[in-house]
């Protein structure tokens, strides 16, 4: 049996806010396999984003362990954790975090440059990814010249630049209108169909419905973890049933 991409064992994370302890994540154990598409859902303040930061080695647990590709992230030095994030994890954020002074292509090239990839290979990979997300004609446009949905597509392409084992997304449709968000949801579905492992924190019911698995959180605890057929597969199954 292959090693899971991510494994959490009894993870706890507490931080101080306003002089009080906030128990953001309390004893969470979770396994995410290659090819999973997981939506983490729950009310605001339930620990979703803290959990995502732990999954992505941005934060470290107070107790328990986070394993990425079998490696205990908490045992890594800061430099090792940074290198691991750069090469094995792609991040997509609610507010895009693109550099306004750089073109779409240059933004996508940044993580490849940090990974030491040569200029010609970076440019070719960036153009390939822009085509993949439907923005081949926008490579020279800077973020202020792009719509919100286009900026998020560039951000997704940037997350894929170093061919990571895992994509983590925190409210990726939170800044977008419903129609544009639906386009991003369709792109995430395509990524997963193509084999990318995805973990998405979201309040967007349509985006969550596209996932193969939904992890429900409340008060820092996983209260339900359920696998379902993605909405696209359910629609195809319904069409097939009606045809019979």
C-alpha positions in Angstrom: 0.0 0.0 0.0 1.4 3.4 -1.0 2.3 6.1 1.5 -0.4 8.8 1.8 0.5 12.2 0.6 -0.5 13.7 4.0 -1.1 12.2 7.4 -2.0 13.9 10.6 -1.7 12.1 14.0 -3.6 13.7 16.9 -2.6 17.2 16.0 -3.2 20.1 18.4 -2.7 23.8 17.8 -3.4 26.5 20.3 -2.5 30.2 20.0 -3.0 33.4 22.1 -5.5 36.0 21.0 -6.4 39.0 23.2 -4.8 37.4 26.2 -6.7 34.1 25.9 -5.9 30.7 24.6 -7.7 29.7 21.4 -7.8 26.0 20.8 -7.9 26.2 17.0 -7.2 22.5 16.2 -7.9 19.8 18.8 -6.7 16.2 18.3 -7.2 16.0 14.6 -6.1 12.8 12.8 -6.5 12.7 9.0 -5.1 10.9 6.0 -5.1 12.2 2.5 -4.1 9.9 -0.3 -2.8 10.7 -3.8 -5.6 11.8 -6.1 -7.9 12.8 -3.2 -10.1 16.0 -3.6 -11.0 17.1 -0.1 -13.2 20.0 0.9 -12.8 21.2 4.5 -16.0 23.0 5.6 -17.5 24.4 8.7 -18.5 27.7 10.3 -16.0 30.7 10.6 -13.5 30.2 13.4 -13.8 26.4 13.5 -10.1 25.9 12.7 -10.3 25.2 9.0 -7.5 27.7 7.9 -5.3 26.7 10.9 -5.6 23.1 9.8 -4.7 24.0 6.2 -1.6 25.9 7.5 -0.6 22.8 9.4 -1.1 20.6 6.3 1.1 23.0 4.3 3.9 23.2 6.8 3.3 27.0 7.2 2.5 26.3 10.9 3.6 23.5 13.2 1.5 21.6 15.7 2.0 22.0 19.5 1.5 18.3 19.8 1.0 15.5 17.4 2.6 15.0 14.0 2.1 16.1 10.4 3.7 13.8 7.7 4.1 14.9 4.1 5.2 12.0 1.8 6.1 10.1 5.0 8.4 12.9 6.4 7.6 14.4 9.8 7.3 18.1 8.9 7.7 19.1 12.6 11.1 17.6 12.7 12.4 19.7 9.8 14.5 22.9 10.2 13.1 26.1 8.8 15.2 25.8 5.6 14.1 22.2 5.0 10.4 23.1 5.5 10.7 26.0 3.1 12.3 23.7 0.4 9.6 21.1 1.0 6.8 23.7 0.6 8.5 25.1 -2.6 8.8 21.7 -4.4 6.0 19.6 -3.0 3.1 21.9 -2.2 1.2 24.5 -4.3 -0.8 27.2 -2.5 -3.8 29.1 -3.7 -5.2 32.0 -1.6 -8.4 34.0 -1.5 -6.7 37.2 -2.5 -4.4 35.8 -5.2 -1.1 37.4 -3.9 0.2 38.1 -7.4 3.0 40.8 -7.8 1.4 43.7 -9.6 4.7 44.8 -11.3 5.1 41.4 -13.0 3.3 39.9 -16.0 1.1 36.8 -15.6 4.0 34.7 -17.1 6.5 36.2 -14.7 4.3 35.6 -11.7 4.1 31.9 -12.7 7.9 31.7 -13.2 8.7 33.0 -9.6 8.5 29.7 -7.8 10.5 28.0 -10.5 13.1 30.6 -10.3 13.3 30.0 -6.5 13.7 26.3 -7.2 16.7 27.0 -9.5 15.0 26.1 -12.8 16.6 27.7 -15.9 15.1 30.6 -17.7 14.1 28.8 -20.9 12.4 26.0 -19.0 10.6 28.4 -16.7 9.2 30.4 -19.7 8.1 27.2 -21.5 6.4 25.8 -18.4 4.7 29.1 -17.6 3.3 29.3 -21.1 2.1 25.6 -20.9 0.3 26.4 -17.6 -1.3 29.6 -19.0 -2.7 27.6 -21.8 -3.9 25.0 -19.3 -5.9 27.6 -17.3 -7.2 29.2 -20.5 -5.1 32.4 -20.4 -2.6 31.8 -23.2 -3.3 35.2 -24.7 -2.7 37.0 -21.3 0.9 36.1 -20.6 2.1 39.7 -20.8 -0.8 41.2 -18.9 -0.1 42.4 -15.3 -2.5 41.6 -12.5 -4.2 45.1 -12.6 -5.1 44.4 -16.2 -6.8 41.1 -15.4 -10.2 40.3 -13.9 -10.5 38.6 -10.5 -11.2 35.3 -12.1 -8.2 35.7 -14.4 -6.0 36.6 -11.5 -7.1 33.5 -9.7 -6.3 31.3 -12.7 -2.8 32.8 -12.8 -2.5 32.0 -9.1 -3.5 28.4 -9.7 -1.0 28.1 -12.6 1.7 29.5 -10.3 0.7 26.9 -7.7 1.3 24.2 -10.3 4.6 25.5 -11.5 6.9 23.1 -9.7 4.7 20.1 -10.3 3.7 19.7 -6.6 2.3 16.6 -5.0 -0.4 18.6 -3.4 -2.5 21.8 -4.0 -3.8 23.6 -0.9 -6.4 26.3 -1.4 -7.9 28.7 1.2 -11.2 30.1 0.1 -10.2 30.3 -3.6 -13.6 31.6 -4.7 -14.1 33.9 -1.7 -13.3 37.1 -3.7 -15.2 36.1 -6.8 -18.8 36.4 -8.0 -20.9 33.2 -8.4 -20.3 32.8 -12.2 -16.5 33.4 -12.0 -16.4 31.1 -8.9 -18.1 28.4 -10.9 -15.4 28.6 -13.5 -12.7 28.2 -10.9 -14.6 25.2 -9.4 -14.6 23.6 -12.9 -10.9 24.2 -13.2 -10.3 22.5 -9.8 -12.4 19.6 -11.0 -10.2 19.3 -14.1 -7.0 19.4 -12.0 -8.3 16.6 -9.9 -9.4 14.6 -12.9 -5.9 15.0 -14.3 -4.5 13.5 -11.1 -3.7 16.5 -8.8 -4.4 16.0 -5.1 -6.4 18.9 -3.8 -7.4 20.1 -0.3 -9.7 23.1 -0.3 -11.0 25.2 2.6 -14.3 26.8 1.5 -17.6 28.2 2.4 -18.7 27.8 -1.3 -21.3 25.1 -1.4 -20.8 24.5 -5.1 -17.0 24.2 -4.8 -17.4 21.8 -1.8 -19.9 19.7 -3.8 -17.3 19.1 -6.5 -15.0 17.4 -4.0 -14.8 13.6 -3.6 -14.6 13.9 0.1 -15.9 16.5 2.6 -14.3 17.0 6.1 -16.7 18.9 8.4 -15.1 20.8 11.3 -16.6 22.5 14.4 -14.7 24.0 17.3 -11.3 22.7 16.2 -12.5 19.1 15.8 -13.4 17.0 12.7 -17.0 16.0 13.4 -17.7 14.2 10.1 -15.5 12.9 7.2 -17.5 11.6 4.3 -16.7 10.4 0.8 -19.1 11.2 -2.0 -19.0 11.0 -5.8 -18.1 14.4 -7.2 -21.0 16.4 -8.5 -19.9 15.8 -12.1 -20.0 12.0 -11.6 -23.3 12.2 -9.9 -24.7 14.1 -12.8 -23.4 11.6 -15.3 -24.8 8.7 -13.2 -28.2 10.4 -13.2 -28.1 10.9 -17.0 -27.2 7.3 -17.5 -30.0 6.2 -15.2 -32.5 8.3 -17.1 -31.3 6.9 -20.4 -32.0 3.4 -19.2 
